[in-house]
Amino acid sequence: MKATILSILGAVVAMTMAVSASAGTLDDVRKRGHLQCGVNTGLPGFAAPDDKGVWRGFDIDYCRAVAAAVFGDASKLKFTHLTGKTRFTALRSREIDLLSRNTTWTFSRDVDLQLTFVGVNYYDGQGFMIPKKLGVNSAKKLDGASICIQTGTTTELNLSDFFRTNGMKYQPVPIETNAEARTNYLAERCDVYTTDASGLAATRAALDKPGDHVVLPEIVSKEPLGPLVRHGDDQWADIARWTLNAMVAAEEMGITSKNAKAMAKGTKNPEINRLLGKEKLQGREALGLSADWALNVISQVGNYGEVFEANLGPKTALGLQRGNNAQWKNGGLLYAPPFR
């Protein structure tokens, strides 16, 4: 009985220490003076340096939004560039405060790795890209193909499942980064490159002759991508979650980076007033942020639609349509909980 009690006490202490180790992220970030955000090693449209070496993209802008919420200044952040293999270790070891790196929300990552996904910021699915000269028009005709695939990602299991289901075989060519995949693919060390469809669009757009390559029509998985934090710090998870929700809600309510400050003076819509800090938002104090945190996010970074259009939309090199990433009222899946 004594041994049992001691073992129970030991487990409780261990759990308490684990929670304590994850708590207090907001204080740590403020003391440091900047947000440390984990991002991709390079994926155009999501996270990549421009011609001046400044990192830009859809995932980068989310990091900027969290910095704006915490500091009132979207520039107070630094980036850690992570591969599919290193991203979760970096988050759990506190090397970064937040991971914003086209990461799929799965059961095992949420529960087994004890990481908290704060929402879905991009609904995606796995696809295949091949050279047009191969004359293949369906992924079901890839029997025997060599396929470049990033290790440490959900695409590995998806690929295995798809080929097994369709009675086909393939030769995996493991790579760790998108840049490595592009190099191997162009050198014809693999016949096919598979990853999220958005990643394929980014890779294809960066090629010298994108028209020589085609993305096959099959989408073989659901890939709900989103930012994540460590388990055990609910306040920090709430900040990350409601920053994303604020960007989504702002688009729905017509609040943009250009009109946010004017609307913050007051409107006839009480939810807009609460979001922008004009009226009291119950629970805001528990978030640990100033009353104008969402105003800072929207005015400095933009709403969800602005960020999508600037980095991924039809006028960019990727040329992506909103599709599932449209607002719910426009037939998409985006839906922010109410600010009340």
C-alpha positions as CSV (number, residue, x, y, z in Angstrom):
1,M,0.0,0.0,0.0
2,K,2.8,2.4,0.9
3,A,4.6,1.7,-2.4
4,T,1.3,2.3,-4.2
5,I,0.8,5.7,-2.5
6,L,4.4,6.7,-3.2
7,S,4.0,5.8,-6.9
8,I,0.8,7.8,-7.1
9,L,2.5,10.8,-5.4
10,G,5.4,10.5,-7.8
11,A,3.1,10.5,-10.8
12,V,1.3,13.6,-9.5
13,V,4.6,15.4,-8.9
14,A,5.8,14.5,-12.4
15,M,2.6,15.7,-14.0
16,T,2.8,19.0,-12.0
17,M,6.4,19.5,-13.1
18,A,5.4,18.9,-16.7
19,V,2.6,21.4,-16.5
20,S,4.9,24.0,-14.8
21,A,7.5,23.5,-17.4
22,S,5.0,24.5,-20.1
23,A,3.3,27.4,-18.2
24,G,4.3,31.0,-18.3
25,T,5.1,31.3,-22.0
26,L,3.6,34.8,-22.2
27,D,5.9,36.0,-19.4
28,D,8.9,34.4,-21.0
29,V,8.1,36.0,-24.4
30,R,7.7,39.5,-22.8
31,K,10.9,39.2,-20.8
32,R,12.8,38.2,-23.9
33,G,11.4,41.1,-25.8
34,H,10.4,39.1,-28.9
35,L,8.4,36.1,-30.1
36,Q,10.5,33.1,-31.3
37,C,8.4,31.5,-34.1
38,G,9.2,28.1,-35.7
39,V,8.7,28.2,-39.5
40,N,9.6,26.3,-42.7
41,T,13.1,26.1,-44.1
42,G,11.7,27.6,-47.3
43,L,8.3,27.2,-49.0
44,P,7.2,30.0,-51.3
45,G,3.9,31.6,-50.3
46,F,4.1,30.2,-46.8
47,A,7.6,31.0,-45.5
48,A,10.5,32.1,-47.7
49,P,12.9,35.0,-48.0
50,D,12.3,37.7,-50.6
51,D,15.0,39.3,-52.8
52,K,16.1,41.4,-49.8
53,G,16.3,38.4,-47.5
54,V,13.2,39.3,-45.6
55,W,11.1,36.3,-44.7
56,R,7.5,36.5,-45.9
57,G,4.5,34.3,-46.4
58,F,1.2,33.0,-45.0
59,D,2.8,31.3,-42.0
60,I,5.1,34.2,-41.4
61,D,2.2,36.6,-41.2
62,Y,0.5,34.5,-38.6
63,C,3.7,34.8,-36.5
64,R,3.6,38.6,-37.0
65,A,0.0,38.6,-35.9
66,V,0.8,36.9,-32.6
67,A,3.7,39.4,-32.0
68,A,1.3,42.3,-32.7
69,A,-1.2,40.8,-30.2
70,V,1.4,40.4,-27.5
71,F,3.6,43.5,-28.0
72,G,1.5,45.8,-30.1
73,D,4.3,45.5,-32.6
74,A,4.3,42.9,-35.4
75,S,8.0,43.2,-35.9
76,K,9.0,41.9,-32.4
77,L,9.8,38.4,-33.5
78,K,12.5,36.1,-34.7
79,F,12.3,32.9,-36.7
80,T,13.7,29.4,-36.3
81,H,13.8,27.5,-39.5
82,L,12.7,23.8,-39.0
83,T,12.4,20.6,-41.0
84,G,9.6,18.1,-40.7
85,K,11.9,16.1,-38.4
86,T,13.0,18.9,-36.1
87,R,9.9,21.0,-35.7
88,F,8.2,19.1,-32.8
89,T,11.4,18.7,-30.8
90,A,12.1,22.4,-31.1
91,L,8.6,23.2,-29.7
92,R,8.7,20.8,-26.9
93,S,12.2,21.8,-25.8
94,R,11.1,25.4,-25.7
95,E,13.5,26.5,-28.5
96,I,10.5,28.2,-30.0
97,D,7.3,29.6,-28.5
98,L,5.0,28.8,-31.4
99,L,5.1,26.6,-34.5
100,S,3.7,28.0,-37.6
101,R,4.9,25.6,-40.3
102,N,2.3,24.0,-42.6
103,T,1.7,21.2,-40.0
104,T,-1.2,18.7,-40.2
105,W,-3.4,18.4,-37.1
106,T,-3.6,14.7,-36.3
107,F,-4.6,12.6,-33.3
108,S,-1.1,11.4,-32.5
109,R,0.5,14.8,-32.7
110,D,-2.2,16.3,-30.5
111,V,-2.4,13.5,-27.9
112,D,0.8,11.4,-28.1
113,L,3.2,14.3,-28.6
114,Q,1.2,16.5,-26.2
115,L,1.0,19.5,-28.5
116,T,-2.0,21.8,-28.8
117,F,-3.2,22.8,-32.2
118,V,-4.9,26.2,-31.9
119,G,-7.0,25.9,-35.0
120,V,-6.9,25.3,-38.8
121,N,-5.6,28.1,-40.9
122,Y,-5.4,26.2,-44.2
123,Y,-7.4,23.2,-45.3
124,D,-5.2,21.2,-47.7
125,G,-4.8,17.7,-49.1
126,Q,-1.9,15.6,-50.4
127,G,-1.3,15.5,-54.1
128,F,1.3,14.5,-56.7
129,M,3.5,16.5,-59.2
130,I,5.2,14.9,-62.2
131,P,7.0,16.1,-65.3
132,K,4.5,16.6,-68.2
133,K,6.7,14.6,-70.5
134,L,5.9,11.4,-68.6
135,G,2.4,11.6,-70.1
136,V,0.7,10.4,-66.8
137,N,-2.7,11.8,-66.1
138,S,-3.7,10.0,-62.9
139,A,-1.9,9.0,-59.7
140,K,-3.4,5.5,-60.1
141,K,-0.9,5.1,-63.0
142,L,2.1,5.6,-60.9
143,D,2.8,1.9,-60.2
144,G,6.6,1.4,-59.8
145,A,7.4,5.1,-59.7
146,S,10.1,6.6,-57.6
147,I,8.7,9.3,-55.3
148,C,10.4,12.1,-53.4
149,I,8.8,12.4,-50.0
150,Q,9.6,14.5,-46.9
151,T,10.5,12.4,-43.8
152,G,8.7,13.1,-40.5
153,T,5.5,14.1,-42.2
154,T,2.0,12.7,-42.6
155,T,2.7,12.3,-46.3
156,E,4.7,9.1,-45.6
157,L,1.8,7.2,-44.2
158,N,-0.7,8.7,-46.7
159,L,1.5,7.6,-49.6
160,S,1.8,4.1,-48.2
161,D,-1.9,3.8,-47.7
162,F,-2.8,5.1,-51.2
163,F,-0.4,2.7,-53.0
164,R,-1.5,-0.2,-50.8
165,T,-5.2,0.5,-51.4
166,N,-4.6,0.6,-55.2
167,G,-2.4,-2.5,-55.3
168,M,0.6,-0.5,-56.5
169,K,4.3,-0.4,-55.5
170,Y,6.7,2.6,-55.3
171,Q,10.3,3.5,-54.5
172,P,10.5,6.2,-51.8
173,V,13.3,8.8,-52.1
174,P,13.5,10.4,-48.7
175,I,14.2,14.1,-48.4
176,E,14.0,16.6,-45.5
177,T,13.3,20.0,-47.0
178,N,11.3,21.4,-49.9
179,A,14.6,22.7,-51.4
180,E,16.1,19.2,-51.3
181,A,12.9,17.8,-52.9
182,R,13.1,20.3,-55.8
183,T,16.8,19.5,-56.4
184,N,16.2,15.7,-56.5
185,Y,13.0,16.1,-58.6
186,L,14.7,18.3,-61.2
187,A,17.7,16.0,-61.3
188,E,15.3,13.1,-62.1
189,R,16.3,11.2,-59.0
190,C,12.6,10.7,-58.5
191,D,9.7,10.6,-61.0
192,V,7.2,12.2,-58.6
193,Y,7.1,14.7,-55.8
194,T,4.3,14.3,-53.3
195,T,3.3,16.7,-50.5
196,D,0.4,19.0,-49.7
197,A,-1.3,20.4,-52.8
198,S,-0.4,24.0,-51.6
199,G,3.3,22.9,-51.3
200,L,3.2,21.4,-54.8
201,A,1.8,24.7,-56.1
202,A,4.6,26.6,-54.3
203,T,7.3,24.3,-55.7
204,R,5.9,24.3,-59.2
205,A,5.7,28.2,-59.2
206,A,9.3,28.4,-58.3
207,L,10.6,26.3,-61.2
208,D,12.1,27.9,-64.3
209,K,9.5,26.2,-66.5
210,P,6.5,25.5,-64.4
211,G,4.5,24.6,-67.5
212,D,6.7,21.5,-68.0
213,H,5.2,20.0,-64.8
214,V,1.7,19.0,-63.8
215,V,-0.1,18.4,-60.6
216,L,-2.3,15.3,-60.9
217,P,-6.0,15.5,-60.1
218,E,-6.1,13.1,-57.2
219,I,-6.1,14.5,-53.6
220,V,-5.5,11.5,-51.4
221,S,-5.8,12.9,-47.9
222,K,-7.3,15.5,-45.6
223,E,-4.5,17.9,-44.3
224,P,-5.9,20.4,-41.9
225,L,-2.9,22.7,-41.4
226,G,-2.5,24.9,-38.3
227,P,-0.3,26.5,-35.8
228,L,0.5,24.8,-32.5
229,V,1.9,25.3,-29.0
230,R,2.9,23.1,-26.1
231,H,0.4,21.4,-23.8
232,G,0.1,22.8,-20.3
233,D,-0.2,26.6,-20.9
234,D,-3.8,27.4,-21.6
235,Q,-3.3,31.2,-21.5
236,W,-0.7,31.0,-24.3
237,A,-2.8,28.6,-26.3
238,D,-5.8,31.0,-25.9
239,I,-3.6,33.9,-27.2
240,A,-2.5,31.9,-30.3
241,R,-6.0,30.6,-30.9
242,W,-7.9,33.9,-30.6
243,T,-5.3,35.7,-32.7
244,L,-6.2,33.3,-35.6
245,N,-9.9,33.7,-34.8
246,A,-9.6,37.5,-34.8
247,M,-8.2,37.4,-38.3
248,V,-10.9,35.1,-39.6
249,A,-13.7,37.1,-37.8
250,A,-12.4,40.4,-39.1
251,E,-12.7,39.2,-42.7
252,E,-16.3,38.1,-42.1
253,M,-17.2,41.4,-40.5
254,G,-15.5,43.5,-43.1
255,I,-12.7,44.8,-40.9
256,T,-9.4,45.3,-42.9
257,S,-6.0,46.7,-42.2
258,K,-7.1,49.9,-43.9
259,N,-10.3,50.6,-42.0
260,A,-9.7,48.9,-38.6
261,K,-8.5,52.0,-36.8
262,A,-11.5,54.0,-38.0
263,M,-13.9,51.2,-37.0
264,A,-12.3,51.0,-33.6
265,K,-13.8,54.4,-32.8
266,G,-17.1,52.7,-32.7
267,T,-19.7,51.1,-34.9
268,K,-23.4,50.0,-34.7
269,N,-22.2,46.3,-34.5
270,P,-21.4,45.4,-30.8
271,E,-19.3,42.4,-31.8
272,I,-17.0,44.6,-33.9
273,N,-16.8,47.0,-31.0
274,R,-15.8,44.2,-28.6
275,L,-13.3,42.8,-31.0
276,L,-11.6,46.1,-31.6
277,G,-11.6,47.1,-27.9
278,K,-14.2,49.8,-28.0
279,E,-16.5,47.9,-25.7
280,K,-15.7,45.4,-22.9
281,L,-15.0,41.8,-24.0
282,Q,-15.6,39.5,-21.0
283,G,-12.5,37.5,-20.2
284,R,-10.1,39.7,-22.1
285,E,-8.1,40.3,-18.8
286,A,-7.4,36.6,-18.4
287,L,-5.8,36.7,-21.9
288,G,-3.2,39.0,-20.4
289,L,-3.3,41.4,-23.4
290,S,-4.3,45.0,-23.9
291,A,-7.8,46.0,-24.9
292,D,-6.6,46.8,-28.4
293,W,-4.8,43.5,-29.1
294,A,-7.0,42.5,-32.0
295,L,-6.9,46.0,-33.4
296,N,-3.1,45.7,-33.5
297,V,-3.3,42.3,-35.2
298,I,-5.7,43.5,-38.0
299,S,-4.2,47.0,-38.6
300,Q,-0.6,45.8,-38.7
301,V,-1.0,42.4,-40.4
302,G,-4.5,42.2,-41.9
303,N,-7.5,40.0,-41.8
304,Y,-7.4,36.3,-43.0
305,G,-8.5,37.2,-46.5
306,E,-5.9,39.9,-46.9
307,V,-3.1,37.6,-45.7
308,F,-4.3,34.8,-48.1
309,E,-4.6,37.1,-51.1
310,A,-1.1,38.7,-50.5
311,N,0.7,35.4,-50.1
312,L,-1.3,32.6,-51.9
313,G,-4.1,34.1,-53.9
314,P,-4.8,34.3,-57.7
315,K,-2.5,37.4,-58.1
316,T,0.5,35.7,-56.6
317,A,2.9,33.2,-58.2
318,L,1.0,30.3,-56.5
319,G,-2.4,31.4,-57.9
320,L,-4.5,29.5,-55.4
321,Q,-8.2,29.9,-55.1
322,R,-9.9,30.1,-51.7
323,G,-11.8,26.8,-52.1
324,N,-12.3,25.2,-48.7
325,N,-10.4,28.2,-47.2
326,A,-13.2,30.6,-48.0
327,Q,-15.5,32.0,-45.4
328,W,-18.4,29.6,-44.4
329,K,-21.0,32.1,-45.9
330,N,-19.1,31.8,-49.2
331,G,-19.2,28.0,-49.2
332,G,-15.9,27.4,-47.4
333,L,-14.9,26.0,-44.1
334,L,-13.7,29.1,-42.3
335,Y,-15.7,29.9,-39.2
336,A,-14.6,31.8,-36.1
337,P,-16.4,31.5,-32.8
338,P,-18.2,34.6,-31.6
339,F,-16.4,37.4,-29.7
340,R,-18.8,37.7,-26.8
